Amino acid sequence: MWNVDLLKTLNIMYNKILFMNNSFFGRFKKNDNQVIEEQPPVWEDRIFWVETLQKIAFPVLNNLKKESLKKNMSIESFSSESNKFAHLGAFSNVFNGIAPWLELGPDESEEGKIREKYIVLTLKAISNAVNPNSKDYILFTEPKQSLMSMALFAQGLLRSKTQIWNNLPMDVQARVIYELKNTRIIAPFENHWLLFTSMIEATLLEFTGECDRERLTYSIRKFRDEWYLGDAIYADGPEFDVNYYNSIFIHPMLNDILKVMRKYGINEGELLDVQLMRSSRYASQLERIISPEGTYPLLGKSMAYRTGIFHLLAQAALFKILPRNMETSQVRSALTKVLRTQFGGHQNFDNKGWLTIGLNGCQAEIAEKDINTGSLYGCCAIFLPLGLSFNDSFWVGPFEEWTTLKAWNGNPVEPDQSIDF
């Protein structure tokens, strides 16, 4: 166990080096003529996460604050139609991913001061995004693609109620509610899009006490009664395709929606306990696909979301519902390796700092036709565990080998176990 004095010492050291260059020297040593990489100090992981968050999120939030997002954001897309939603997509994806971190609020640490800066940025960004007189009015409803981004924005509001929603001016809150209600003119597809309508209604219920009950509950009944396949996997509608949508959208949205429904005593909210256990199981599956090199299988659509495919694993860490046989620090170690593999360099950014379409470089051919630059910021979903304090076991635990690293290093590995509920 870590004692209090040691944690305080680490916290002081952490604050001193937060803005230091990410390349730490002296990490390598020679042993029998071999160069062996020593594991970095545990606090360096969180520093790297925060630095990476800033590298990705700052151009979006700062430009939206200055009403220059439409002017300055680089746009890649396969159709002029999708250009309309790229700016909203970029903002909603960034906000959704960093919301739990913002919810920690400011404090006297260096990171706490950075959070304060980003809270102010986000509040101003939302004010501009929802203002019809702003040059960057992007928080608007226009069927159909905007429904996804509006749902992600709503989910972000639920994740940062204290620091963001409660600190928005009343007129901005009213305008947000107006735009969220306007999404009711959109008929979603019969797949994970149903969760977008439910997420918006859950947010309206939380903030206004009212909602469209049918739009809130319809998706829950579909996933509960018709689309659950077993072993924590849902079909994405009547048909089943192999992809990461269970992690990108389905499990995380079911969890957040059902929490609101449970809070307000809505019958379908009774699914929450089972759903969280399914999420725990699916999180273990996601952890097992992370290779020793921090790569993962390229399966199905939306690979341009990059680290966003680990949305559910990140949420499971935040909710503390990881399987009991899995160390929280091994999940941190695994996700840090993924994050370093994809964002340790600048291969995924253009020369102005905007994300480019691809997986690990400019690879436009990997993307579907509805992908645009805004979609790429779905990668921010990996940052959810930053909503845990620096002293949480997720962050202070020592480096731990994840499952595939243990296996390929010849260390003991427990067998995978399915569930039947």
C-alpha positions in Angstrom: 0.0 0.0 0.0 1.1 3.6 -0.7 1.3 5.7 2.4 0.1 9.3 2.6 3.5 10.9 2.8 4.7 9.1 -0.3 1.5 10.1 -2.2 2.1 13.8 -1.2 5.7 13.6 -2.4 4.6 12.1 -5.7 2.0 14.7 -6.1 4.6 17.5 -5.6 6.9 15.9 -8.1 4.0 15.5 -10.5 3.1 19.2 -10.3 6.7 20.2 -10.9 7.2 18.2 -14.1 3.8 18.6 -15.7 5.0 21.0 -18.4 8.3 19.3 -18.9 9.2 17.9 -22.3 7.5 14.5 -22.7 10.9 12.8 -23.5 12.4 11.8 -20.2 16.1 11.0 -20.2 17.8 8.2 -18.4 15.1 5.7 -19.1 17.4 3.3 -20.8 20.2 1.1 -19.3 22.6 -1.4 -20.6 22.5 -5.0 -19.3 24.6 -7.7 -20.8 25.1 -5.7 -23.9 21.3 -5.3 -24.4 19.4 -2.0 -24.1 16.4 -2.5 -21.9 13.7 0.1 -21.5 12.9 0.8 -17.9 9.3 1.4 -16.9 8.6 5.1 -16.4 7.4 6.4 -13.0 3.7 5.9 -12.6 2.9 9.7 -12.5 4.4 10.1 -15.9 1.4 8.1 -17.4 -1.1 10.7 -16.2 1.1 13.6 -17.3 1.3 12.0 -20.8 -2.5 11.6 -20.8 -3.1 15.2 -19.9 -0.6 16.4 -22.5 -2.2 14.3 -25.2 -5.7 15.5 -24.2 -4.5 19.1 -24.6 -2.8 18.4 -28.0 -6.0 17.0 -29.4 -8.7 19.1 -27.7 -7.2 22.6 -27.5 -7.5 23.5 -31.2 -11.2 22.6 -31.1 -12.1 24.4 -27.9 -9.9 27.4 -28.3 -11.1 28.1 -31.8 -14.7 27.7 -30.8 -14.2 30.0 -27.9 -12.8 32.6 -30.4 -15.6 32.0 -32.9 -13.0 30.8 -35.4 -13.6 27.1 -35.6 -15.4 27.2 -38.9 -12.7 29.5 -40.3 -9.6 27.6 -39.1 -10.5 23.9 -38.8 -9.1 21.6 -41.5 -11.9 19.5 -43.0 -11.6 16.2 -44.7 -14.7 14.4 -45.8 -16.1 12.4 -48.7 -19.1 14.6 -49.3 -20.0 18.3 -49.0 -23.1 17.3 -47.0 -21.0 15.9 -44.2 -19.1 19.1 -44.0 -22.1 20.7 -42.3 -21.6 18.5 -39.2 -17.8 18.3 -39.0 -17.5 21.2 -36.5 -20.3 20.0 -34.3 -18.9 16.5 -34.4 -15.4 17.7 -33.4 -16.7 19.6 -30.4 -19.2 17.1 -29.2 -16.6 14.3 -29.4 -14.0 16.3 -27.5 -16.4 17.4 -24.9 -17.8 14.0 -24.4 -14.4 12.5 -23.8 -13.0 15.2 -21.4 -16.2 15.8 -19.5 -15.4 13.6 -16.5 -12.0 15.2 -16.2 -13.6 18.7 -16.2 -16.0 17.5 -13.5 -13.1 17.1 -11.1 -13.0 20.8 -11.0 -10.1 23.2 -10.4 -7.6 22.8 -7.6 -4.2 24.2 -6.6 -2.2 21.6 -8.5 -0.7 22.3 -11.9 -3.2 19.9 -13.4 -6.0 21.5 -11.5 -5.1 24.9 -13.0 -5.1 23.4 -16.4 -8.6 21.9 -15.8 -9.8 25.4 -14.7 -8.6 26.8 -18.0 -10.4 24.0 -19.9 -13.6 24.5 -17.9 -13.6 28.2 -18.9 -12.8 27.3 -22.5 -15.7 24.8 -22.6 -18.2 27.1 -21.1 -17.4 29.8 -23.6 -17.3 27.2 -26.5 -20.8 26.0 -25.6 -22.1 29.6 -25.4 -20.9 30.3 -28.9 -21.9 26.9 -30.3 -25.5 27.5 -29.3 -25.8 31.1 -30.2 -27.5 31.7 -33.6 -25.7 35.1 -33.8 -22.3 33.6 -33.4 -20.0 32.9 -36.4 -19.6 29.4 -34.8 -23.2 28.5 -34.3 -22.9 24.8 -34.7 -25.2 23.3 -32.0 -28.2 23.1 -34.3 -30.5 20.4 -35.5 -30.6 19.4 -39.2 -31.6 15.8 -40.0 -30.0 13.4 -39.7 -26.4 13.3 -39.0 -26.6 15.9 -36.3 -28.5 13.5 -34.0 -25.3 11.6 -33.2 -23.3 14.7 -32.3 -26.2 16.1 -30.3 -26.4 12.9 -28.3 -22.7 12.9 -27.6 -23.0 16.5 -26.5 -25.9 15.6 -24.2 -23.9 12.7 -22.7 -21.0 15.1 -22.0 -23.4 17.4 -20.1 -24.5 14.5 -18.0 -20.9 13.7 -17.3 -20.0 17.2 -16.2 -23.2 18.5 -14.5 -21.5 20.3 -11.7 -18.7 22.1 -13.5 -20.3 22.7 -16.9 -24.1 22.5 -16.9 -24.5 24.3 -13.5 -22.1 27.0 -14.6 -23.7 27.9 -17.9 -25.7 31.1 -17.9 -29.5 30.5 -17.7 -30.1 31.8 -21.2 -27.5 29.4 -22.6 -29.1 26.5 -20.7 -32.4 27.5 -22.1 -31.0 27.5 -25.7 -29.3 24.1 -25.1 -32.7 22.7 -24.0 -34.4 24.2 -27.0 -31.9 22.6 -29.4 -32.0 19.2 -27.7 -35.8 19.2 -27.9 -35.6 20.1 -31.6 -33.9 16.7 -32.3 -37.3 15.1 -31.8 -38.1 15.8 -35.4 -35.4 13.2 -36.4 -36.5 9.6 -36.8 -33.5 7.5 -35.9 -32.4 4.3 -37.7 -33.4 1.0 -36.1 -29.9 0.3 -34.6 -27.6 2.1 -32.1 -29.1 5.4 -33.3 -32.1 4.7 -31.1 -29.7 5.2 -28.2 -29.0 8.7 -29.4 -32.7 9.7 -28.9 -32.7 8.0 -25.5 -29.5 9.8 -24.4 -31.0 13.2 -25.3 -34.2 12.4 -23.5 -32.3 11.2 -20.4 -30.4 14.5 -20.4 -33.6 16.4 -20.7 -35.1 14.4 -17.8 -32.1 15.1 -15.6 -32.0 18.8 -16.3 -35.7 19.7 -16.7 -37.6 16.8 -15.0 -39.5 16.1 -18.2 -38.9 13.9 -21.3 -40.6 12.1 -24.1 -41.0 8.8 -22.3 -41.4 6.7 -25.5 -38.2 8.1 -27.1 -36.4 7.4 -23.8 -37.4 3.8 -23.3 -37.9 2.4 -26.8 -34.2 1.7 -27.4 -33.8 0.1 -24.0 -36.6 -2.4 -24.7 -35.0 -3.2 -28.1 -31.6 -3.9 -26.8 -32.9 -5.7 -23.7 -35.5 -7.9 -25.4 -34.4 -8.4 -29.0 -30.8 -7.5 -29.6 -28.8 -9.1 -26.8 -26.8 -12.0 -28.3 -25.0 -13.2 -25.2 -21.6 -12.9 -23.5 -22.0 -9.1 -23.3 -22.5 -8.6 -27.0 -25.4 -6.8 -28.5 -26.4 -6.8 -32.2 -26.5 -3.4 -33.7 -30.2 -3.7 -34.8 -31.8 -6.7 -36.4 -28.5 -7.7 -38.1 -25.2 -8.6 -36.6 -21.9 -7.2 -37.8 -18.5 -7.6 -36.2 -17.3 -4.1 -35.2 -16.5 -2.0 -32.1 -19.9 -0.3 -31.8 -20.6 -2.2 -28.5 -17.8 -0.2 -27.1 -18.0 3.1 -29.0 -21.8 3.6 -28.5 -23.9 0.8 -27.2 -22.6 -0.1 -23.7 -21.5 3.4 -22.7 -24.8 4.9 -23.7 -26.9 2.2 -22.1 -25.0 2.7 -18.9 -25.5 6.4 -18.7 -29.1 6.3 -19.8 -30.0 3.5 -17.4 -28.4 5.4 -14.5 -30.8 8.3 -15.1 -33.8 6.0 -15.5 -32.9 4.2 -12.3 -32.6 7.6 -10.5 -36.1 8.6 -11.7 -37.7 5.3 -11.0 -38.5 4.3 -14.6 -39.2 0.6 -14.9 -36.7 -0.1 -17.6 -34.0 1.2 -15.4 -34.1 -2.1 -13.6 -31.8 -3.4 -16.3 -28.9 -1.3 -14.9 -27.4 -4.0 -12.6 -27.3 -6.6 -15.3 -26.1 -4.1 -17.9 -23.1 -3.1 -15.7 -22.1 -6.7 -15.2 -22.3 -7.1 -19.0 -20.1 -4.0 -19.4 -17.6 -5.5 -17.0 -17.4 -8.6 -19.1 -17.1 -6.6 -22.3 -14.4 -4.5 -20.8 -12.3 -7.7 -20.1 -12.7 -8.6 -23.8 -11.4 -5.2 -24.8 -8.4 -5.4 -22.5 -7.5 -8.8 -24.0 -7.4 -7.4 -27.6 -4.6 -4.9 -26.8 -1.4 -6.4 -28.2 2.0 -6.1 -26.4 2.8 -3.3 -28.9 -0.4 -1.3 -28.0 -2.1 -2.2 -31.3 -5.5 -3.9 -31.8 -7.4 -5.9 -34.4 -8.9 -3.8 -37.3 -12.5 -5.1 -37.3 -15.6 -3.5 -38.8 -16.4 0.1 -39.3 -15.2 3.3 -37.7 -11.5 2.5 -37.3 -10.8 6.1 -37.9 -12.1 6.7 -34.4 -8.7 5.3 -33.3 -8.5 5.1 -29.5 -12.3 5.8 -29.3 -12.9 2.1 -29.8 -11.9 1.7 -26.1 -14.8 3.9 -24.9 -16.3 1.2 -22.8 -13.0 0.0 -21.2 -12.3 3.6 -20.3 -15.8 4.0 -18.8 -15.5 0.7 -16.9 -12.4 2.1 -15.3 -14.1 5.3 -14.4 -17.2 3.5 -13.0 -14.9 1.0 -11.1 -16.7 -2.0 -12.7 -13.6 -3.7 -14.1 -13.5 -7.5 -13.4 -12.2 -8.4 -10.0 -9.4 -10.5 -11.5 -8.1 -7.5 -13.4 -5.8 -4.9 -11.8 -6.8 -1.3 -12.5 -3.2 -0.4 -13.1 -2.9 -3.1 -15.8 -5.8 -1.4 -17.7 -4.0 2.0 -17.2 -0.8 0.4 -18.5 -2.5 -1.1 -21.5 -4.4 2.1 -22.5 -1.3 4.2 -22.0 0.6 1.9 -24.4 -2.3 2.3 -27.0 -2.3 6.1 -26.5 1.5 6.3 -26.9 1.4 4.1 -30.0 -1.1 6.4 -31.7 -0.4 9.8 -30.2 3.1 9.7 -28.9 4.2 11.3 -32.2 2.5 13.6 -34.7 1.7 11.2 -37.5 -2.1 11.6 -36.9 -2.1 15.4 -37.2 -1.7 17.8 -40.0 0.7 20.7 -39.9 -1.9 22.9 -38.3 -2.6 20.5 -35.4 -5.9 19.0 -36.7 -6.5 15.3 -36.7 -6.3 13.6 -40.1 -8.4 10.7 -41.4 -6.6 7.3 -40.8 -5.6 4.9 -38.2 -1.9 5.6 -37.7 -1.2 8.3 -40.3 -3.0 9.8 -43.2 -5.0 6.8 -44.5 -8.2 8.1 -45.9 -9.0 4.8 -47.5 -9.7 3.2 -44.2 -12.7 5.5 -43.5 -16.4 5.0 -44.5 -18.2 7.7 -46.5 -19.9 9.3 -43.5 -16.6 9.9 -41.7 -15.3 13.4 -41.6 -12.7 15.3 -39.5 -15.2 15.8 -36.7 -15.7 12.0 -36.4 -12.0 11.6 -35.7 -12.3 13.3 -32.3 -14.2 10.3 -31.0 -10.7 9.2 -30.0 -11.1 11.4 -26.9 -13.4 8.7 -25.3 -10.2 7.1 -24.0 -9.7 10.0 -21.6 -12.6 9.1 -19.3 -10.4 7.7 -16.6 -8.9 11.2 -16.1 -12.1 11.7 -14.2 -10.5 9.7 -11.5 -8.3 11.7 -9.1 -4.6 11.4 -9.3 -4.6 9.5 -6.0 -6.9 6.8 -7.3 -5.5 3.3 -7.6 -5.9 3.5 -11.4 -3.2 6.1 -11.4 -0.9 5.3 -8.5 -0.6 1.5 -9.0 2.7 0.3 -10.4 3.1 -0.7 -14.0 1.3 -4.0 -14.6 1.5 -6.3 -17.6 -1.8 -6.6 -19.4 -3.2 -9.9 -20.6 -1.5 -10.3 -24.0 1.8 -8.9 -22.6 1.7 -11.5 -19.8 0.9 -14.3 -22.2 3.6 -13.5 -24.8 6.2 -13.0 -22.0 5.5 -16.5 -20.8 3.8 -15.4 -17.6 0.7 -17.0 -16.0 -2.6 -15.9 -17.6 -6.0 -16.9 -16.5 -8.4 -18.4 -19.1 -11.1 -16.2 -20.6 -14.5 -16.8 -19.1 -17.8 -16.1 -20.7 -21.1 -15.0 -19.1 -24.6 -16.3 -19.6 -26.8 -13.4 -18.3 
